[in-house]
């Protein structure tokens, strides 16, 4: 068994072993290991972020992972159709106006007894840091720009929020404003030409670090109050509300809707399901087929236990100790081998849904405007040029492994719209049935490409 002292190597080793990207493995690994100690959980994220600025890192910590529609298996095929049709219609305003998902650094802030406090992870939601705590935490950080981002932001927020006359929204330090720090000197993938703190909304907790609810409307409300108090413009950052996007109907609406409806129908019909069936039924049937194909000779109770383990992540109903008592040596060896490859199988299972919504996001985001970037057209062209130029250099001068990785990501990018579909945003956020979802389009692919280009891995 390896003892990992470098979490970059840990992620790299297992992702390569499973044939997955670092982003894919990290997203699944962190989502399945949320009960690990806070320091270890965040160390993995922070180290991996330094190595390669991937999406899971920017969404982690206290904020958690924001779902794509395909991540929510309680949605029905009918829900998928409604989301796709509404998105192409330019009407993702089911409950609120869609907002931009920006590519910055996440931070939570609250106020208790008049003191402005900060959190970056679940542990700090229980015991948030004051300004001096943030300064101590980030002073001497491996990246001077990361140090500046958080210390400058915490300083500006302490000054701005100190001007408020009413702190009731923070509920005595148990409710936190979720925000994105965009520091132009410290870009991830998207380069912004201004320094802003974008409020998202209030996240409520139970005082023990557990999130109990959210209210996105408070972000705009507090940003407006700070502007009225002339406290929104601080030394480094300007505080802004959630960036509401302007959506337009796709010029090829009828053909595009038909295209995506047929894709959804094809997935639905794979297991003879209906529009009212939850997507989890597809995934369950897929896993049932896998188990039947690989382990047809096992007892039905063992098969059911494996279904719970692999389809639903339930490792307690029938754990490995009990499985060993019910199967022979060859069977347990085969089960363990399959279990080791479960993440790769998960990716195989989810991939058609992932590709569908990434392609949809790519199409939809072409019809969106009002991004945070002050000159989105110039940034779009910069991204196009950088990817073509740097990817070309690797294909010409890189080693075989690097070339293969670049080719894989370029092919992935091509299936969801190609380089020309890249726009200067991480994506958009919308609310559906009371849940928050994102559409990101090409961002995940260009994020991975940028990591390969920058770090050679």
C-alpha positions as CSV (number, residue, x, y, z in Angstrom):
1,X,0.0,0.0,0.0
2,X,1.4,3.4,-0.9
3,X,1.8,6.1,1.8
4,X,1.2,9.3,-0.1
5,X,3.0,12.4,1.1
6,X,2.2,14.3,-2.0
7,X,-1.5,14.5,-2.9
8,X,-0.6,15.7,-6.4
9,X,1.0,12.3,-7.0
10,X,-1.9,10.5,-5.3
11,X,-4.4,12.0,-7.7
12,X,-2.1,11.6,-10.7
13,X,-1.4,7.9,-10.0
14,X,-5.0,6.8,-9.5
15,X,-6.4,8.9,-12.4
16,X,-3.8,7.4,-14.7
17,X,-4.4,3.9,-13.4
18,X,-8.2,4.2,-14.1
19,X,-7.8,5.9,-17.4
20,X,-9.4,9.1,-16.1
21,X,-8.5,12.8,-16.2
22,X,-7.2,14.3,-13.0
23,X,-10.4,16.4,-12.9
24,X,-12.6,13.4,-13.2
25,X,-10.9,11.3,-10.5
26,X,-10.7,14.3,-8.1
27,X,-14.3,15.1,-8.4
28,X,-15.4,11.5,-7.7
29,X,-12.8,10.9,-5.0
30,X,-13.6,14.0,-3.1
31,X,-17.4,13.5,-3.4
32,X,-17.0,9.9,-2.1
33,X,-14.7,10.8,0.8
34,X,-16.3,13.8,2.4
35,X,-16.0,12.2,5.9
36,X,-12.2,12.3,5.8
37,X,-10.6,14.8,8.3
38,X,-11.0,18.5,7.2
39,X,-7.3,19.1,7.0
40,X,-6.7,16.1,4.8
41,X,-9.7,16.9,2.6
42,X,-8.7,20.5,2.0
43,X,-5.0,19.6,1.7
44,X,-5.9,17.4,-1.3
45,X,-7.9,20.2,-2.9
46,X,-5.3,22.9,-2.2
47,X,-2.3,20.9,-3.4
48,X,-4.2,19.7,-6.5
49,X,-5.3,23.3,-7.2
50,X,-1.7,24.4,-7.2
51,X,-0.8,21.7,-9.6
52,X,-3.7,22.1,-12.0
53,X,-6.5,24.7,-11.8
54,X,-9.3,22.3,-12.2
55,X,-13.0,22.8,-11.7
56,X,-13.5,20.6,-8.6
57,X,-11.0,22.7,-6.7
58,X,-12.7,26.0,-7.2
59,X,-16.0,24.6,-6.2
60,X,-14.9,22.7,-3.2
61,X,-14.5,23.6,0.5
62,X,-17.5,25.1,2.2
63,X,-19.4,25.7,-1.0
64,X,-19.5,22.0,-2.0
65,X,-19.9,20.7,-5.5
66,X,-22.4,22.4,-7.7
67,X,-24.4,19.9,-9.8
68,X,-24.8,19.6,-13.5
69,X,-28.3,18.4,-14.3
70,X,-26.9,15.0,-15.1
71,X,-25.5,14.8,-11.5
72,X,-29.0,14.8,-10.1
73,X,-30.4,11.3,-10.6
74,X,-33.7,12.3,-9.1
75,X,-34.5,14.4,-12.2
76,X,-36.7,12.6,-14.8
77,X,-36.2,12.3,-18.5
78,X,-39.0,14.8,-18.8
79,X,-37.1,17.2,-16.6
80,X,-34.1,16.9,-18.9
81,X,-36.3,17.7,-21.9
82,X,-37.8,20.8,-20.2
83,X,-34.4,22.1,-19.2
84,X,-32.9,21.6,-22.7
85,X,-35.9,23.2,-24.4
86,X,-36.0,26.2,-22.0
87,X,-32.2,26.7,-22.3
88,X,-32.4,26.8,-26.1
89,X,-35.4,29.1,-25.8
90,X,-33.3,31.5,-23.7
91,X,-35.6,31.0,-20.7
92,X,-33.8,29.3,-17.8
93,X,-35.6,31.6,-15.4
94,X,-37.7,28.9,-13.8
95,X,-37.5,30.5,-10.3
96,X,-34.8,33.2,-10.7
97,X,-32.8,34.8,-13.4
98,X,-29.8,32.8,-14.5
99,X,-26.4,34.1,-13.3
100,X,-22.9,33.7,-14.4
101,X,-20.6,31.0,-12.8
102,X,-17.3,32.9,-12.6
103,X,-13.8,31.4,-12.6
104,X,-12.4,32.7,-9.3
105,X,-11.6,31.7,-5.8
106,X,-14.4,30.8,-3.3
107,X,-14.8,32.4,0.1
108,X,-17.6,32.5,2.8
109,X,-18.1,35.4,5.1
110,X,-20.4,36.1,8.1
111,X,-20.7,38.6,10.9
112,X,-21.0,37.7,14.6
113,X,-21.1,40.2,17.5
114,X,-20.1,42.9,15.0
115,X,-16.9,41.0,13.9
116,X,-16.5,40.0,10.3
117,X,-15.5,36.3,10.0
118,X,-14.4,34.0,7.1
119,X,-14.6,30.4,6.1
120,X,-13.0,28.3,3.4
121,X,-14.1,24.8,4.5
122,X,-16.6,23.0,6.7
123,X,-14.3,23.2,9.7
124,X,-14.2,26.9,9.4
125,X,-18.0,27.1,9.1
126,X,-17.9,25.9,12.7
127,X,-15.1,28.1,13.8
128,X,-14.6,30.9,11.3
129,X,-11.5,33.0,11.1
130,X,-11.3,36.7,11.8
131,X,-9.2,39.0,9.5
132,X,-6.0,38.3,11.5
133,X,-6.7,34.5,11.1
134,X,-7.0,34.9,7.3
135,X,-3.8,36.9,7.2
136,X,-2.0,34.2,9.3
137,X,-3.4,31.4,7.2
138,X,-2.3,32.8,3.8
139,X,0.9,34.7,4.7
140,X,3.7,32.8,3.1
141,X,1.5,30.8,0.8
142,X,3.3,29.0,-2.0
143,X,1.6,31.4,-4.4
144,X,2.1,35.1,-3.6
145,X,-0.9,35.9,-5.8
146,X,-3.2,33.5,-3.8
147,X,-1.9,35.1,-0.7
148,X,-2.8,38.6,-2.0
149,X,-6.2,37.4,-3.3
150,X,-7.4,36.2,0.1
151,X,-5.7,38.8,2.3
152,X,-6.8,41.8,0.2
153,X,-10.3,40.4,-0.1
154,X,-10.7,39.8,3.6
155,X,-9.4,43.2,4.3
156,X,-11.8,44.9,1.9
157,X,-14.8,42.8,3.2
158,X,-14.0,43.6,6.8
159,X,-14.1,47.3,5.9
160,X,-17.2,47.1,3.7
161,X,-19.4,44.8,6.0
162,X,-18.4,46.9,9.0
163,X,-20.5,49.7,7.5
164,X,-23.7,47.7,7.7
165,X,-26.3,48.7,10.2
166,X,-28.2,45.4,10.1
167,X,-26.5,42.0,10.4
168,X,-29.7,40.0,10.8
169,X,-29.1,38.1,7.5
170,X,-26.0,36.5,9.0
171,X,-28.1,35.0,11.9
172,X,-25.5,35.5,14.6
173,X,-22.7,34.0,12.6
174,X,-24.4,30.8,11.4
175,X,-25.3,32.1,7.9
176,X,-22.6,32.9,5.4
177,X,-22.4,35.0,2.3
178,X,-21.0,32.7,-0.5
179,X,-18.9,34.7,-2.9
180,X,-16.3,34.5,-5.7
181,X,-13.0,36.5,-5.5
182,X,-11.9,37.6,-9.0
183,X,-8.4,39.1,-8.8
184,X,-7.1,40.1,-12.2
185,X,-3.5,39.3,-11.3
186,X,-4.4,35.8,-10.2
187,X,-6.5,34.2,-13.1
188,X,-7.4,30.6,-13.4
189,X,-8.5,29.8,-16.9
190,X,-10.6,32.9,-17.7
191,X,-8.7,36.3,-17.4
192,X,-10.8,39.1,-16.1
193,X,-9.8,42.7,-16.5
194,X,-11.2,44.0,-13.2
195,X,-11.0,43.0,-9.5
196,X,-14.4,42.1,-8.1
197,X,-16.0,40.2,-5.2
198,X,-19.2,38.7,-6.6
199,X,-21.8,37.9,-4.0
200,X,-23.7,34.7,-4.7
201,X,-26.1,34.3,-1.9
202,X,-26.6,33.3,1.8
203,X,-25.8,29.8,2.9
204,X,-27.5,28.8,6.2
205,X,-25.9,26.3,8.6
206,X,-26.9,24.6,11.8
207,X,-23.9,26.0,13.7
208,X,-22.1,22.7,13.4
209,X,-20.9,23.2,9.9
210,X,-23.8,21.5,8.2
211,X,-25.5,23.4,5.4
212,X,-29.3,23.6,5.9
213,X,-30.4,25.9,3.1
214,X,-29.5,28.7,0.8
215,X,-31.0,32.0,-0.4
216,X,-29.6,33.5,-3.5
217,X,-31.7,36.6,-3.3
218,X,-29.7,38.0,-0.4
219,X,-26.5,38.4,-2.5
220,X,-28.1,41.1,-4.6
221,X,-29.8,42.7,-1.7
222,X,-26.6,43.1,0.4
223,X,-24.6,44.2,-2.6
224,X,-27.2,46.9,-3.3
225,X,-27.1,48.1,0.4
226,X,-23.3,48.3,0.3
227,X,-23.5,50.4,-2.9
228,X,-26.0,52.7,-1.3
229,X,-23.6,53.1,1.7
230,X,-20.8,53.8,-0.8
231,X,-19.0,50.8,0.7
232,X,-19.0,48.6,-2.4
233,X,-15.7,50.1,-3.8
234,X,-12.8,49.2,-1.5
235,X,-9.0,49.4,-1.8
236,X,-8.6,46.4,-4.1
237,X,-12.0,45.0,-4.9
238,X,-15.4,46.2,-6.0
239,X,-18.3,44.2,-4.5
240,X,-20.9,43.2,-7.1
241,X,-24.2,41.3,-7.0
242,X,-24.7,38.0,-8.8
243,X,-24.1,38.7,-12.5
244,X,-27.4,38.2,-14.2
245,X,-27.0,36.9,-17.7
246,X,-28.9,37.9,-20.8
247,X,-30.1,34.8,-22.7
248,X,-31.3,34.7,-26.3
249,X,-33.2,32.1,-28.2
250,X,-31.1,29.9,-30.4
251,X,-31.5,30.9,-34.1
252,X,-31.8,27.2,-35.0
253,X,-34.2,26.6,-32.1
254,X,-36.5,24.0,-33.8
255,X,-33.7,21.8,-35.1
256,X,-31.6,22.1,-32.0
257,X,-34.6,21.1,-29.7
258,X,-35.3,18.2,-32.0
259,X,-31.6,17.1,-31.8
260,X,-31.5,17.1,-28.0
261,X,-34.9,15.6,-27.5
262,X,-33.8,12.7,-29.7
263,X,-30.6,12.2,-27.7
264,X,-32.6,12.2,-24.5
265,X,-35.1,9.8,-26.0
266,X,-32.4,7.4,-27.1
267,X,-31.0,7.2,-23.5
268,X,-34.5,6.8,-22.1
269,X,-35.4,4.0,-24.5
270,X,-32.2,2.1,-23.8
271,X,-34.0,0.4,-20.9
272,X,-37.6,1.0,-22.1
273,X,-38.2,3.8,-19.6
274,X,-40.7,6.7,-19.8
275,X,-40.4,10.5,-19.5
276,X,-41.8,10.3,-16.0
277,X,-39.1,7.9,-14.9
278,X,-36.2,9.3,-12.8
279,X,-32.8,9.1,-14.4
280,X,-31.6,6.9,-11.5
281,X,-33.7,4.1,-13.1
282,X,-31.4,4.2,-16.2
283,X,-28.3,4.0,-14.0
284,X,-29.6,1.2,-11.9
285,X,-30.5,-0.8,-15.0
286,X,-27.0,-0.2,-16.4
287,X,-25.4,-1.4,-13.2
288,X,-27.7,-4.4,-13.0
289,X,-26.6,-5.4,-16.5
290,X,-22.9,-5.0,-15.5
291,X,-23.4,-7.2,-12.5
292,X,-25.4,-9.8,-14.4
293,X,-22.8,-10.0,-17.2
294,X,-19.8,-10.3,-14.8
295,X,-21.4,-12.2,-11.9
296,X,-24.4,-14.2,-13.2
297,X,-23.6,-17.2,-11.0
298,X,-23.8,-15.2,-7.7
299,X,-26.8,-15.5,-5.3
300,X,-29.5,-12.8,-5.8
301,X,-28.8,-11.3,-2.4
302,X,-25.1,-10.8,-3.2
303,X,-26.0,-9.3,-6.6
304,X,-28.4,-6.9,-4.8
305,X,-25.6,-6.0,-2.3
306,X,-23.2,-5.3,-5.2
307,X,-25.9,-3.1,-6.9
308,X,-26.3,-1.0,-3.7
309,X,-22.5,-0.8,-3.4
310,X,-21.7,0.2,-7.0
311,X,-24.8,2.1,-8.1
312,X,-25.7,3.9,-4.9
313,X,-22.4,3.9,-3.0
314,X,-23.9,1.9,-0.1
315,X,-21.0,-0.2,1.2
316,X,-22.6,-1.0,4.6
317,X,-25.7,-3.1,3.6
318,X,-23.3,-5.8,2.3
319,X,-19.7,-5.1,3.1
320,X,-16.7,-7.0,1.9
321,X,-16.4,-9.0,5.1
322,X,-19.9,-10.4,4.6
323,X,-19.5,-10.8,0.9
324,X,-16.5,-13.1,1.6
325,X,-18.7,-15.4,3.6
326,X,-21.1,-15.8,0.6
327,X,-18.8,-16.4,-2.3
328,X,-15.8,-18.6,-3.1
329,X,-12.1,-17.4,-3.5
330,X,-12.3,-16.9,-7.3
331,X,-15.5,-14.9,-7.0
332,X,-14.2,-12.6,-4.3
333,X,-11.1,-12.0,-6.3
334,X,-13.2,-11.0,-9.3
335,X,-15.5,-8.8,-7.1
336,X,-12.5,-7.0,-5.6
337,X,-11.0,-6.4,-9.1
338,X,-14.3,-5.0,-10.3
339,X,-14.6,-2.9,-7.2
340,X,-11.1,-1.4,-7.8
341,X,-12.3,-0.3,-11.3
342,X,-15.6,1.1,-10.0
343,X,-14.6,4.8,-10.7
344,X,-13.8,3.9,-14.3
345,X,-17.1,2.1,-14.6
346,X,-18.9,5.1,-13.1
347,X,-17.4,7.3,-15.8
348,X,-18.5,4.9,-18.5
349,X,-22.0,5.0,-17.1
350,X,-22.3,8.7,-16.8
351,X,-20.4,9.7,-19.9
352,X,-23.4,9.9,-22.4
353,X,-25.3,12.1,-20.0
354,X,-22.2,14.3,-19.4
355,X,-21.5,14.7,-23.1
356,X,-25.2,15.6,-23.7
357,X,-25.2,18.4,-21.2
358,X,-21.7,19.7,-22.0
359,X,-22.8,20.0,-25.6
360,X,-26.0,21.6,-24.6
361,X,-24.1,24.1,-22.5
362,X,-21.8,24.9,-25.3
363,X,-24.8,25.7,-27.6
364,X,-26.7,27.7,-25.0
365,X,-23.7,29.8,-23.9
366,X,-23.2,31.0,-27.4
367,X,-26.5,32.8,-27.0
368,X,-25.6,34.5,-23.7
369,X,-24.2,37.9,-23.0
370,X,-23.4,40.3,-20.1
371,X,-20.4,38.4,-18.7
372,X,-18.2,39.7,-15.9
373,X,-15.3,40.0,-18.3
374,X,-15.3,43.6,-19.5
375,X,-14.2,42.7,-23.0
376,X,-15.5,39.1,-23.5
377,X,-14.8,39.1,-27.3
378,X,-11.1,39.9,-26.8
379,X,-10.8,37.2,-24.1
380,X,-12.6,34.7,-26.3
381,X,-10.1,35.2,-29.1
382,X,-7.2,35.0,-26.6
383,X,-8.4,31.6,-25.4
384,X,-8.9,30.3,-28.9
385,X,-5.4,31.5,-29.9
386,X,-3.7,30.2,-26.7
387,X,-5.2,26.7,-27.0
388,X,-4.4,26.3,-30.7
389,X,-0.8,27.6,-30.3
390,X,0.1,25.8,-27.1
391,X,-1.6,22.5,-28.1
392,X,0.3,22.7,-31.4
393,X,3.6,23.1,-29.6
394,X,2.9,20.0,-27.4
395,X,1.9,17.9,-30.4
396,X,5.1,19.0,-32.2
397,X,7.6,18.8,-29.3
398,X,5.9,16.9,-26.4
399,X,6.5,13.3,-25.4
400,X,4.0,10.6,-26.4
401,X,2.1,10.7,-23.2
402,X,1.6,14.5,-23.4
403,X,0.6,14.3,-27.0
404,X,-2.0,11.6,-26.3
405,X,-3.5,13.6,-23.5
406,X,-3.8,16.7,-25.6
407,X,-5.3,14.8,-28.5
408,X,-7.8,13.2,-26.1
409,X,-8.9,16.6,-24.7
410,X,-9.0,18.2,-28.2
411,X,-11.2,15.3,-29.3
412,X,-13.4,15.8,-26.2
413,X,-13.6,19.5,-27.0
414,X,-14.6,18.8,-30.6
415,X,-17.5,16.6,-29.6
416,X,-19.1,19.4,-27.5
417,X,-18.6,22.3,-30.0
418,X,-14.9,22.7,-30.8
419,X,-12.5,25.5,-30.1
420,X,-14.7,28.1,-31.8
421,X,-17.4,27.4,-29.2
422,X,-15.2,28.5,-26.3
423,X,-16.4,31.7,-24.6
424,X,-14.9,33.6,-21.6
425,X,-17.0,32.2,-18.8
426,X,-17.1,29.1,-16.6
427,X,-20.8,28.8,-17.3
428,X,-24.2,29.8,-16.0
429,X,-26.2,28.9,-12.9
430,X,-29.9,28.4,-12.7
431,X,-32.5,27.2,-10.2
432,X,-34.8,24.3,-11.0
433,X,-37.2,22.6,-8.6
434,X,-35.5,24.4,-5.8
435,X,-32.1,23.1,-6.7
436,X,-29.1,25.0,-8.0
437,X,-27.6,23.6,-11.3
438,X,-24.9,24.7,-13.7
439,X,-24.3,24.5,-17.5
440,X,-20.6,24.8,-18.3
441,X,-20.2,23.8,-21.9
442,X,-16.5,23.6,-23.0
443,X,-15.0,24.9,-19.7
444,X,-14.1,21.4,-18.3
445,X,-12.3,20.5,-21.5
446,X,-10.3,23.8,-21.7
447,X,-9.6,23.6,-18.0
448,X,-8.0,20.2,-18.5
449,X,-6.1,21.4,-21.6
450,X,-4.7,24.4,-19.8
451,X,-3.4,22.0,-17.1
452,X,-1.6,19.9,-19.7
453,X,-0.3,22.9,-21.5
454,X,0.9,24.6,-18.3
455,X,2.2,21.7,-16.3
456,X,2.8,19.0,-18.9
457,X,0.6,16.5,-17.0
